[in-house]
Amino acid sequence: MGRRNSHKKNAAMLDSDDTDSVSSSSTVRSDHVLVSGFEEVELDKETVLDQCVDALYEKRGSTREKALAGIIEAFNSNLQHDFVEKKFATLLQQCLNSIKRGSAKEISLAAHAIGLLALTTGPGDKAHEILEESVSPISEALKSRTETAKIVSLLECLAIITFVGGEEPDQTEKAMQLMWQVANPKLGPNVAAARPSPAMIATVVSAWSFLLTSMDQWTLDPKTWQGSISYFSTLLDKDDRSVRIAAGEALALIFEIGSLEKFCGDGSSGEGEKSRELVHIQGLRSKVLNQVRNLAAEAGGKGSAKKDLNNQKNTFRDILEFMEDGYSPETSIKVGGEPLSTDTWAQLIQLNFLKHFLGGGFVKHMQENGFLQEVFGFTPKKKAFSATEHRLSSTEKRFYRSPNSGLNKARTQILNKKRMIAQDQNTGHYAVGCDDD
């Protein structure tokens, strides 16, 4: 009974007409107070998340959509390790329920939230559980392709949860095959599926490539991916620029991996026909090289956005240099003052995919997410905290919340103690010797 009343209260909060989305900064970050002019204290951020999770039980779809948007904002702005420790199973199941029963918008939001949940947990039992529990609902939701945004979100979610939680090569290949069926409906069980939009195809290729970066060439099943180079070659001739760029990067990755016979076979070459297979591979490589050369020098057509055209030219110039001379593009971006560098196509594809998925939360995750730091070999700059920037413990937060005069006295004692520490340390900064988690 208490839970039901709580849900109704939360629903009222989330359904207010003047609130477009709980993902707004003012909603998620409103729980700040200045204590005696001394320090800014974050209160009840977990409570806001709790309310969002409770709102996922509501019948009204718009309420659940706002709650999911709030969860996404919270997971982007901070790494919610404590919250995940307590509410992991609840959040996962409610997001999966949204994928099973929600509108296209709700499905998109729930898929993104599940991806963020996987990135927050990092590899291990929880990430594996996310993958095991999510593949079937995602696969089912992918069969209805009327909404491009929904399909794109589902594909990106599948890529992320597999990248983090896939423990065996066959799990990764299974996810890659599900993606492949979206771009090639005739390969899947749903023969009558609608023709995929360019945005769907571009996302399929990007997500497929992202997962391929995590695969060992020796574990790839050649029967599964025969003909993929030919397919990507056809995409290089498509009108949509995002499709061409995604296909070009996929081809560059395949050539970087090697073992081209696993991606080139047309199914007609037997075991004793290695020379014919070699000729087939060389012919495909020459065709792709010519296509890449043309795209690297393409002139702008009618209505062609200059930025998009330059992006295509730069990408295909890099691919051309790699195919002709073997040099992969080297990139470097600053994250919190420290360089994050890539020098292979695999790393560049991983970086671009994760930057796109995390959006505004990318820097925060790179600075604090140990899994992503390990993926890129990135070491963030250590932040020195001053005494006045000390983050309160859960016990101290309870002092602030309580109206009890005894606890208020305890709170005053804590603040007085911290002021004394600050005065003693005012000749310089010191680092807090414990994790904020």
NORPE-V234940 format. One line per field, one symbol per residue. ss: DSSP state (H for helix, E for strand, L for the rest). Layout:
ss = ???
This chain:
ss = LHHHHHHHHHHHHHLLLLLLLLLLHHHHLLLEEEELLLEEEELLHHHHHHHHHHHLLLLLHHHHHHHHHHHHHHHHHLLLHHHHHHHHHHHHHHHHHHHHHLLHHHHHHHHHHHHHHHHHHLLLHHHHHHHHHHHHHHHHHLLLLLLHHHHHHHHHHHHHHHHHHLLLHHHHHHHHHHHHHHHLHHHLLLLLLLLLLHHHHHHHHHHHHHHHLLLLHHHLLHHHHLLHHHHHHHHLLLLLHHHHHHHHHHHHHHHHHLLLHHHHLLLLLLLLLHHHHHHHHHHHHHHHHHHHHHHHLLLLLLLLLHHHHHHHHHHHHHHHHHHHHLLLLLEEEEELLEEEEELLHHHHHHHHHHHHHHHHHHHHHHHHLHHHHHHHLLLLLLLLLLHHHLLLLHHHHHHHHLLLHHHHHHHHHHHHHHHHHHHHLLLLLLLLLLLLL
